[in-house]
Amino acid sequence: MNTIIKDSLQRSMSYSAYRNLVKQLVAEKSNTGIEKNEDLANYTLLNDKRMNRWDKTLKLSEEALTKLLQFNENISWLVITESWCGDAAHIVPVLNKIAEAININFRVVLRDDNLELMDMFLTNGARAVPKMIMTDNLTGDVINTYGPRPNKATQMVQEYKAKYGAITPEFKEDLQVWYNKDKGQNIIQDVTEILCQLEPSICQQS
């Protein structure tokens, strides 16, 4: 596992490089991934606009920053994603904003270009993205993972599937509304809790 992750990190790109790639694909009316079609290209266009908005407007609260800035572990975040993924468009910019704030090495790889890596981190047997892999920079060990959705969105999906059997286009629209209203706060809370598990002292402040 460590060898695959190490190789993936070496092939990875920065967040800014990923954003530039998405913008280039938008200009070409294309998308990342093995499958190329008009629908996925349109999702890529929409997701570029979403990421632009979060890159410009997302804020970390003083309370969150107070905790996060005390985190001192030497780790990397390797995020598996694709340009057409609606969840990723809301989640990846938030993860990047957190990583920037506390100087975590933040890298991005594309799922379809890294299936061996992806298949080590399936969600209920599916290649669901985004998936963030936290690794120790000294040992290369996997510390934790996050994704493909924040916990409240995951609960929404599970409850809807339990009631209706499958996700519908209408539900996907409702989920996008939730992301917009939440403004990344559930993701920040989730990640902060994970970091608190790694370094408990940061969450023992009054």
Phi, psi and omega in degrees: 000314183301324180294318179296317179295317179299315178296321180294319177298321180293330180271355188286171179235161175286166177298318181297323177293321177297317179296320177296322177298315180298317180297321177296318179295322177300315179298329181269000184054050182227192182203163173285169175099167181293316182275130178240123175203173186296320180298314181293325176294321178293321176297322179297317177300313180296319182291328175298319178295320178297314181294323175303316182295314181291323178301325184272326191250341186295134180233140171267130181293159177299323180296316179294316181297322180302319178285311186297322184290349176272356182281126186233011181288148182268090186228166173236152173245117178252114186255126176264128184206180170212153186295334186273355186280118181295318178299317183298325181298331178270328188272314187299319177298326178292314178300319179296320180297319177295313181301319178299319185295328185239019172058045173268138177293113187247119184230154185232137171228157179268137184304306187292343176270355185219052185293329178296319175293312182303319185289351174273350186226049180288155175245110184052039178083002184250151178276062185278135176234158003281153174228123180255128181251121178267125181234149175280123184292337182275318184259338185081001182287149174281125181268317183193173174225163178214139178117174010274357179220156171294163191297324180291321177293322177299318178296319178301315181296314182298317180293321180292317179296322180296326183274320188245352175092331181200158177284136179252163175303325179295319179294321179300324177293319178298322180294322176296321177299318180299314179303317182295321180287324183288332177057036174080000187291324179294322177296315179300318179295314179302311184292322177300319179296322177295317180294328177295328177293326180283325183221080188304332184298334183289342180250016178257011179279149180282000000 
